[in-house]
Amino acid sequence: MSSVIAEDSGDYAEQLAKQLRRRLDKAFRPDTTAQGLGSAVPSAGHCAVASVVVHNVLGGELVSAVVGGNSHWFNRVRFGERVFDIDLTADQFGAQPVLIADANELY
């Protein structure tokens, strides 16, 4: 039974993350990016503010790592018994827009 719950929590986290990203896509603009971090990828330079939005909606922790030589922010959120790292701006590093992994496995 616990593996079903664990699997369901991962699916739920992914659904929520993708829904939040679709909403954030409307707000990613060159004039709202962090200074000096804009690029052809609309989410570039928006990781910190996207992480704050996720935190306000889902709670959890703000997490920072160096990715591609840049400081990068994402979230660590508990769903049921599992804790996930969720990145809604991963596409600025050539990945899929939304990345989700067990805590400490993302970067």
N, C-alpha and C positions, 0 to 999 in steps of 0.2 A: 504494500500500500504506500509506503513512503516514497518509492521510486516514482509512482504515479503523481504524487503531490509535487515532488521535485521537478518532474518533467513539465507539469502544468504551470508551475511558477516560472519556469524559463520561457514558456510560450506566452504567458501573461506579460512578463517583463518585456519581451520582444514586441508584442502588440502595442503596449503603451509607449514604448520608445519610438516606434515607427509613427504612431499617431502624433506624438509631440514633435517629431522632426517635420512631418508634413505641415504642421502649424507654424513652426519656426521658419520653414522655407520662405514663407511670405514676408518675413521680417529681415532676412539676410540681404543687406544692401551695401554697396561700396562706402556710403557715407556713415554707416554704423559699425564698420570693422575697426578693430584695434589698430591704432596708428602704425603704419609701416608693414602691416600683415595682409593687406588685400591681395587678391589674385583673381584668376579667371574662375576659381571655384567660389561660389557665393558664400559658403559657410566659413571660408578662411578668415581668421581673425575674430571669430565670434564664439570661440570655445568657452571663454569665461562666462559670458552672459548666458549662453545656452545652458551651461552647468548650473547657474543660479536659477534659471527657470525650472529645470528638472528638480533641483533641490526644493524649490517652493511648492512644486506639485507633488513630488513623491517622497520628499524627505531625504534621509541618508546623509552622506558626507560628500564634500567637494574634494577631489583628488587631483594632484598635479604630477606630471611626469615630463621628462624631456623626450620629445618625439621628433625625429627628423631634424634634430639640432635646435628645436624651439620648445619653449615652455608650453605645455598643453594641459588644459583642464577637462575633467570628465567627472562622472559621478559613481559613487558606490552606494547601492540601494539594496535593502533586504526585502525579499519577497518570500513569505513563508519561512522556511528554515534555511533558504539559500541566500547568499549575498552575491550580487552581480556588480561588475563594473560596466557602465553604460556610457558610450561615447556617441553623441549625436552630431559631431562634426568631423568624423574620421575621414570623410572624403577629401578633406584638404591635404591629406597625406597619401592620396591615391588608393584608399581603401573604399569599401562600401560606405554610404553615408552614415549608417547606424551599425556600430559594433557592440556586441554584448558578450561578456565572458564571465566565468566565475571570478570572484575577487582575486586580485593580484595576478591574473592570467592575461590581461589585455595588453599591457605594455611592460 
